[in-house]
């Protein structure tokens, strides 16, 4: 289903303390949901916030939602790391 290398997952886990299985489960949820729906986006943001132990302010949440809804998210995940 997903074709990411273990090296990528190791890098993500090292930076966020979120393991591969958690990432894959979230990815499945993202694939099944409507990522232009604000309620789905908020749910995902809150879930990611809880997973990583990082708080997200309402302002940051709105910026993330707007970026996703306006297709302003990089296609290359390596750019995020």
Chimera marker file (.cmm) of the C-alpha trace (Angstrom):
<marker_set name="trace">
<marker id="1" x="0.000" y="0.000" z="0.000" r="1" g="1" b="0" radius="0.5"/>
<marker id="2" x="2.685" y="2.479" z="1.029" r="1" g="1" b="0" radius="0.5"/>
<marker id="3" x="6.119" y="2.512" z="-0.545" r="1" g="1" b="0" radius="0.5"/>
<marker id="4" x="8.153" y="4.460" z="1.992" r="1" g="1" b="0" radius="0.5"/>
<marker id="5" x="11.514" y="3.158" z="3.117" r="1" g="1" b="0" radius="0.5"/>
<marker id="6" x="12.199" y="2.182" z="6.703" r="1" g="1" b="0" radius="0.5"/>
<marker id="7" x="14.879" y="4.880" z="6.655" r="1" g="1" b="0" radius="0.5"/>
<marker id="8" x="12.173" y="7.521" z="6.195" r="1" g="1" b="0" radius="0.5"/>
<marker id="9" x="10.108" y="6.078" z="9.037" r="1" g="1" b="0" radius="0.5"/>
<marker id="10" x="13.200" y="5.974" z="11.255" r="1" g="1" b="0" radius="0.5"/>
<marker id="11" x="13.887" y="9.650" z="10.520" r="1" g="1" b="0" radius="0.5"/>
<marker id="12" x="10.298" y="10.579" z="11.314" r="1" g="1" b="0" radius="0.5"/>
<marker id="13" x="10.303" y="8.549" z="14.530" r="1" g="1" b="0" radius="0.5"/>
<marker id="14" x="13.601" y="10.086" z="15.616" r="1" g="1" b="0" radius="0.5"/>
<marker id="15" x="12.207" y="13.616" z="15.147" r="1" g="1" b="0" radius="0.5"/>
<marker id="16" x="8.697" y="13.021" z="16.475" r="1" g="1" b="0" radius="0.5"/>
<marker id="17" x="8.757" y="9.833" z="18.615" r="1" g="1" b="0" radius="0.5"/>
<marker id="18" x="5.839" y="8.550" z="16.506" r="1" g="1" b="0" radius="0.5"/>
<marker id="19" x="6.345" y="4.959" z="15.333" r="1" g="1" b="0" radius="0.5"/>
<marker id="20" x="5.800" y="3.434" z="11.892" r="1" g="1" b="0" radius="0.5"/>
<marker id="21" x="2.521" y="1.662" z="12.758" r="1" g="1" b="0" radius="0.5"/>
<marker id="22" x="0.989" y="4.867" z="14.101" r="1" g="1" b="0" radius="0.5"/>
<marker id="23" x="2.039" y="6.721" z="10.953" r="1" g="1" b="0" radius="0.5"/>
<marker id="24" x="0.603" y="4.025" z="8.673" r="1" g="1" b="0" radius="0.5"/>
<marker id="25" x="-2.688" y="3.963" z="10.598" r="1" g="1" b="0" radius="0.5"/>
<marker id="26" x="-2.972" y="7.735" z="10.303" r="1" g="1" b="0" radius="0.5"/>
<marker id="27" x="-2.135" y="7.555" z="6.585" r="1" g="1" b="0" radius="0.5"/>
<marker id="28" x="-4.959" y="5.050" z="6.047" r="1" g="1" b="0" radius="0.5"/>
<marker id="29" x="-7.330" y="7.387" z="7.860" r="1" g="1" b="0" radius="0.5"/>
<marker id="30" x="-6.185" y="10.286" z="5.677" r="1" g="1" b="0" radius="0.5"/>
<marker id="31" x="-6.747" y="8.271" z="2.504" r="1" g="1" b="0" radius="0.5"/>
<marker id="32" x="-10.260" y="7.352" z="3.558" r="1" g="1" b="0" radius="0.5"/>
<marker id="33" x="-11.283" y="10.840" z="4.677" r="1" g="1" b="0" radius="0.5"/>
<marker id="34" x="-12.137" y="14.027" z="2.834" r="1" g="1" b="0" radius="0.5"/>
<marker id="35" x="-9.137" y="16.254" z="3.430" r="1" g="1" b="0" radius="0.5"/>
<marker id="36" x="-10.969" y="19.320" z="2.191" r="1" g="1" b="0" radius="0.5"/>
<marker id="37" x="-13.518" y="18.940" z="5.003" r="1" g="1" b="0" radius="0.5"/>
<marker id="38" x="-12.602" y="21.250" z="7.881" r="1" g="1" b="0" radius="0.5"/>
<marker id="39" x="-13.921" y="18.895" z="10.575" r="1" g="1" b="0" radius="0.5"/>
<marker id="40" x="-11.799" y="16.000" z="9.260" r="1" g="1" b="0" radius="0.5"/>
<marker id="41" x="-8.758" y="18.255" z="9.112" r="1" g="1" b="0" radius="0.5"/>
<marker id="42" x="-9.282" y="19.434" z="12.696" r="1" g="1" b="0" radius="0.5"/>
<marker id="43" x="-9.594" y="15.838" z="13.867" r="1" g="1" b="0" radius="0.5"/>
<marker id="44" x="-6.339" y="14.885" z="12.145" r="1" g="1" b="0" radius="0.5"/>
<marker id="45" x="-4.532" y="17.962" z="13.516" r="1" g="1" b="0" radius="0.5"/>
<marker id="46" x="-5.681" y="17.148" z="17.057" r="1" g="1" b="0" radius="0.5"/>
<marker id="47" x="-4.638" y="13.521" z="16.644" r="1" g="1" b="0" radius="0.5"/>
<marker id="48" x="-1.194" y="14.526" z="15.370" r="1" g="1" b="0" radius="0.5"/>
<marker id="49" x="-0.845" y="17.039" z="18.182" r="1" g="1" b="0" radius="0.5"/>
<marker id="50" x="-1.615" y="14.357" z="20.762" r="1" g="1" b="0" radius="0.5"/>
<marker id="51" x="0.767" y="11.856" z="19.112" r="1" g="1" b="0" radius="0.5"/>
<marker id="52" x="3.684" y="14.238" z="19.038" r="1" g="1" b="0" radius="0.5"/>
<marker id="53" x="3.000" y="16.003" z="22.331" r="1" g="1" b="0" radius="0.5"/>
<marker id="54" x="3.065" y="19.368" z="20.572" r="1" g="1" b="0" radius="0.5"/>
<marker id="55" x="0.279" y="21.847" z="21.124" r="1" g="1" b="0" radius="0.5"/>
<marker id="56" x="-1.322" y="23.628" z="18.183" r="1" g="1" b="0" radius="0.5"/>
<marker id="57" x="-2.893" y="27.030" z="18.717" r="1" g="1" b="0" radius="0.5"/>
<marker id="58" x="-6.169" y="27.965" z="17.015" r="1" g="1" b="0" radius="0.5"/>
<marker id="59" x="-4.179" y="30.306" z="14.753" r="1" g="1" b="0" radius="0.5"/>
<marker id="60" x="-1.772" y="27.536" z="13.736" r="1" g="1" b="0" radius="0.5"/>
<marker id="61" x="-4.693" y="25.177" z="13.197" r="1" g="1" b="0" radius="0.5"/>
<marker id="62" x="-6.369" y="27.661" z="10.843" r="1" g="1" b="0" radius="0.5"/>
<marker id="63" x="-3.112" y="28.163" z="8.902" r="1" g="1" b="0" radius="0.5"/>
<marker id="64" x="-2.699" y="24.397" z="8.495" r="1" g="1" b="0" radius="0.5"/>
<marker id="65" x="-6.316" y="23.953" z="7.392" r="1" g="1" b="0" radius="0.5"/>
<marker id="66" x="-6.067" y="26.804" z="4.884" r="1" g="1" b="0" radius="0.5"/>
<marker id="67" x="-2.783" y="25.457" z="3.490" r="1" g="1" b="0" radius="0.5"/>
<marker id="68" x="-4.303" y="22.012" z="2.966" r="1" g="1" b="0" radius="0.5"/>
<marker id="69" x="-7.558" y="23.297" z="1.497" r="1" g="1" b="0" radius="0.5"/>
<marker id="70" x="-5.614" y="25.571" z="-0.900" r="1" g="1" b="0" radius="0.5"/>
<marker id="71" x="-3.208" y="22.768" z="-1.959" r="1" g="1" b="0" radius="0.5"/>
<marker id="72" x="-0.194" y="24.578" z="-0.500" r="1" g="1" b="0" radius="0.5"/>
<marker id="73" x="1.349" y="21.468" z="1.099" r="1" g="1" b="0" radius="0.5"/>
<marker id="74" x="4.600" y="20.176" z="-0.472" r="1" g="1" b="0" radius="0.5"/>
<marker id="75" x="4.222" y="16.963" z="-2.489" r="1" g="1" b="0" radius="0.5"/>
<marker id="76" x="7.690" y="15.787" z="-1.445" r="1" g="1" b="0" radius="0.5"/>
<marker id="77" x="7.593" y="14.634" z="2.173" r="1" g="1" b="0" radius="0.5"/>
<marker id="78" x="11.402" y="14.916" z="2.435" r="1" g="1" b="0" radius="0.5"/>
<marker id="79" x="11.010" y="18.702" z="2.244" r="1" g="1" b="0" radius="0.5"/>
<marker id="80" x="9.132" y="18.556" z="5.540" r="1" g="1" b="0" radius="0.5"/>
<marker id="81" x="11.928" y="16.675" z="7.331" r="1" g="1" b="0" radius="0.5"/>
<link id1="1" id2="2" r="1" g="1" b="0" radius="0.2"/>
<link id1="2" id2="3" r="1" g="1" b="0" radius="0.2"/>
<link id1="3" id2="4" r="1" g="1" b="0" radius="0.2"/>
<link id1="4" id2="5" r="1" g="1" b="0" radius="0.2"/>
<link id1="5" id2="6" r="1" g="1" b="0" radius="0.2"/>
<link id1="6" id2="7" r="1" g="1" b="0" radius="0.2"/>
<link id1="7" id2="8" r="1" g="1" b="0" radius="0.2"/>
<link id1="8" id2="9" r="1" g="1" b="0" radius="0.2"/>
<link id1="9" id2="10" r="1" g="1" b="0" radius="0.2"/>
<link id1="10" id2="11" r="1" g="1" b="0" radius="0.2"/>
<link id1="11" id2="12" r="1" g="1" b="0" radius="0.2"/>
<link id1="12" id2="13" r="1" g="1" b="0" radius="0.2"/>
<link id1="13" id2="14" r="1" g="1" b="0" radius="0.2"/>
<link id1="14" id2="15" r="1" g="1" b="0" radius="0.2"/>
<link id1="15" id2="16" r="1" g="1" b="0" radius="0.2"/>
<link id1="16" id2="17" r="1" g="1" b="0" radius="0.2"/>
<link id1="17" id2="18" r="1" g="1" b="0" radius="0.2"/>
<link id1="18" id2="19" r="1" g="1" b="0" radius="0.2"/>
<link id1="19" id2="20" r="1" g="1" b="0" radius="0.2"/>
<link id1="20" id2="21" r="1" g="1" b="0" radius="0.2"/>
<link id1="21" id2="22" r="1" g="1" b="0" radius="0.2"/>
<link id1="22" id2="23" r="1" g="1" b="0" radius="0.2"/>
<link id1="23" id2="24" r="1" g="1" b="0" radius="0.2"/>
<link id1="24" id2="25" r="1" g="1" b="0" radius="0.2"/>
<link id1="25" id2="26" r="1" g="1" b="0" radius="0.2"/>
<link id1="26" id2="27" r="1" g="1" b="0" radius="0.2"/>
<link id1="27" id2="28" r="1" g="1" b="0" radius="0.2"/>
<link id1="28" id2="29" r="1" g="1" b="0" radius="0.2"/>
<link id1="29" id2="30" r="1" g="1" b="0" radius="0.2"/>
<link id1="30" id2="31" r="1" g="1" b="0" radius="0.2"/>
<link id1="31" id2="32" r="1" g="1" b="0" radius="0.2"/>
<link id1="32" id2="33" r="1" g="1" b="0" radius="0.2"/>
<link id1="33" id2="34" r="1" g="1" b="0" radius="0.2"/>
<link id1="34" id2="35" r="1" g="1" b="0" radius="0.2"/>
<link id1="35" id2="36" r="1" g="1" b="0" radius="0.2"/>
<link id1="36" id2="37" r="1" g="1" b="0" radius="0.2"/>
<link id1="37" id2="38" r="1" g="1" b="0" radius="0.2"/>
<link id1="38" id2="39" r="1" g="1" b="0" radius="0.2"/>
<link id1="39" id2="40" r="1" g="1" b="0" radius="0.2"/>
<link id1="40" id2="41" r="1" g="1" b="0" radius="0.2"/>
<link id1="41" id2="42" r="1" g="1" b="0" radius="0.2"/>
<link id1="42" id2="43" r="1" g="1" b="0" radius="0.2"/>
<link id1="43" id2="44" r="1" g="1" b="0" radius="0.2"/>
<link id1="44" id2="45" r="1" g="1" b="0" radius="0.2"/>
<link id1="45" id2="46" r="1" g="1" b="0" radius="0.2"/>
<link id1="46" id2="47" r="1" g="1" b="0" radius="0.2"/>
<link id1="47" id2="48" r="1" g="1" b="0" radius="0.2"/>
<link id1="48" id2="49" r="1" g="1" b="0" radius="0.2"/>
<link id1="49" id2="50" r="1" g="1" b="0" radius="0.2"/>
<link id1="50" id2="51" r="1" g="1" b="0" radius="0.2"/>
<link id1="51" id2="52" r="1" g="1" b="0" radius="0.2"/>
<link id1="52" id2="53" r="1" g="1" b="0" radius="0.2"/>
<link id1="53" id2="54" r="1" g="1" b="0" radius="0.2"/>
<link id1="54" id2="55" r="1" g="1" b="0" radius="0.2"/>
<link id1="55" id2="56" r="1" g="1" b="0" radius="0.2"/>
<link id1="56" id2="57" r="1" g="1" b="0" radius="0.2"/>
<link id1="57" id2="58" r="1" g="1" b="0" radius="0.2"/>
<link id1="58" id2="59" r="1" g="1" b="0" radius="0.2"/>
<link id1="59" id2="60" r="1" g="1" b="0" radius="0.2"/>
<link id1="60" id2="61" r="1" g="1" b="0" radius="0.2"/>
<link id1="61" id2="62" r="1" g="1" b="0" radius="0.2"/>
<link id1="62" id2="63" r="1" g="1" b="0" radius="0.2"/>
<link id1="63" id2="64" r="1" g="1" b="0" radius="0.2"/>
<link id1="64" id2="65" r="1" g="1" b="0" radius="0.2"/>
<link id1="65" id2="66" r="1" g="1" b="0" radius="0.2"/>
<link id1="66" id2="67" r="1" g="1" b="0" radius="0.2"/>
<link id1="67" id2="68" r="1" g="1" b="0" radius="0.2"/>
<link id1="68" id2="69" r="1" g="1" b="0" radius="0.2"/>
<link id1="69" id2="70" r="1" g="1" b="0" radius="0.2"/>
<link id1="70" id2="71" r="1" g="1" b="0" radius="0.2"/>
<link id1="71" id2="72" r="1" g="1" b="0" radius="0.2"/>
<link id1="72" id2="73" r="1" g="1" b="0" radius="0.2"/>
<link id1="73" id2="74" r="1" g="1" b="0" radius="0.2"/>
<link id1="74" id2="75" r="1" g="1" b="0" radius="0.2"/>
<link id1="75" id2="76" r="1" g="1" b="0" radius="0.2"/>
<link id1="76" id2="77" r="1" g="1" b="0" radius="0.2"/>
<link id1="77" id2="78" r="1" g="1" b="0" radius="0.2"/>
<link id1="78" id2="79" r="1" g="1" b="0" radius="0.2"/>
<link id1="79" id2="80" r="1" g="1" b="0" radius="0.2"/>
<link id1="80" id2="81" r="1" g="1" b="0" radius="0.2"/>
</marker_set>
